[in-house]
Amino acid sequence: MSNSNSTRRQFLRNAAMASMAGMSVSPFLVEMNSVAALAQQNNASGYKALVCIFLSGGNDGHGTVIATDSTSFNAFTQARSGAPGLAYSMGQLLPITLKTPQSGRSFALNPYLGGVQNLFNAGRAAVVANTGTLIAPVSKAQIQNNSVPLPASLYSHFDQTAAWQGILANSGSGVHTGWGGAMADIIASMNSNSAFTCISTAGVALFLSGQTSYQLNVTSAGPIPIGGLANPLFGSQAGSNALSSILSADENNLFAKEYEVVVQRSIAAQALLASSMLPAGPTGVANPPQYLNPVTGKLTNNSLATSLQTVARIIGGRSSLGVSRQIFFVQFGGFDTHDNQAPQHAKLLTQLGSALEYFDSAMTTMGMGNSVTAFTASDFGRTLTANSDGTDHGWGSHHIVTGGAVQGGDMYGTYPVIGSNQANDMGAGRLIPTTSVEQYAGTLARWMGLSDGQIKTVFPNFINFGSSPYLGLMG
């Protein structure tokens, strides 16, 4: 690699990191950093995509997947009896039957996850239990003795979001590469146009930040355009023409020249994506149904489903885009439920279940039902015990994976013993994870086509979780 190429790459990377860290950089530059690297010329035999749905704020896993055997359910009910609406009756819950029974235990979903129950019963959804950020397997005694390393700043939104999305749980907010982006660095060569390997509907995301791959940001209206070119600059077409001339001018300065290259790639990517995406509605990807808001009792637009419709529209244009591997990031916020959790969580989970069922149906209709896998992630779980009307920050949590390639109708990982002062409880029902993010992510990465060696490169801590750390989650 020449010094010139190395310097150019570093310039782009530093600019991207500055935008993620909230540093004062030009909004125009931030938009340009969404462009992916130079196109590769290799082709893959079949299309596959991962869709990360990040439940921002820390989803209450205890109230999402619930153990209903008498011992577990009584402990759950007792722990939540002080919070109105969080101690569900047995009759409210949505039972699920595991293909691989767990001796003496039974399970159900939150009353508002009807969409997920439908997918689970159809074998198109699975639960990954008690998953969270780890550096290596750890016990309560080891934590109390300070004999093993732990992820930085447990229970911190900012740091644990970075630990979940980044390639290292032990780097905290200092990590600059996400595991979606690190995977993309490897699989981008399987696309004839690598510019569309990483796509976010939620702005710049750590999850999609790689060493050589970059993310393209989109909304339901399509790719985010350059404001001064999409609309008359200062109300004048002459201003836009002048800006276009400046952006296309030949530059001598190294950084200015590279900036020009990035701008031109961005303009080209925007144009191609805008023309390749399927339309929303009857002539393209069907519009998502409204969901019945359990708080207001009214039919309401589902923002998560709309974001997933955007993903589906892009997947529908995959041939024109020249891609056979893609990674998407979708964010769904509002899960920091310290207060007013019962109605807030009910509304959020209703949207989640409805959106996942809608997206699975859209993929099936497109003939892509076995080629696209959606999965949830979140900052952390929440406490089993409740405060007056909510829960506090936790650690391990339960997650949902959907799609035709999923070995559905089952649970993967170890569901915890429920109750206070249990062996995997750090207090108040803060669960010590028994499945690491690396195991969860590595299993998905292998389905995407990464080799064992590549997975160990993407996830430096992967080797800490045994000789066979994969979950049996994917077909």
Secondary structure by P-SEA (a helix, b strand, c coil): ccaaaaaaaaaaaaaaaaaaacccccaaaaaaaccccccccccccbbbbbbbbccccccccccccccccaaaaaaaaaaaccccccccccccbbbbbbccccccccccccccaaaaaaaaaaccbbbbcbbbbbcccccaaaaaacccccccccccaaaaaaaaacccccccccccccaaaaaaaccccccccccccbbbccccccccccccbbbbbbccccccccccccccccccaaaaaaaaaaaacccccaaaaaaaaaaaaaaaaaaaaaaccccccccccccccccccccccbbbbbaaaaaaaaaaaaaaacccccccbbbbbbbbcccccccaaaaaaaaaaaaaaaaaaaaaaaaaaacccccccccccccbbbbcccccccccccccccccccccccccccccccccccccccccccccccccccccaaaaaaaaaaaacccaaaaaaaccccccccccccccccc
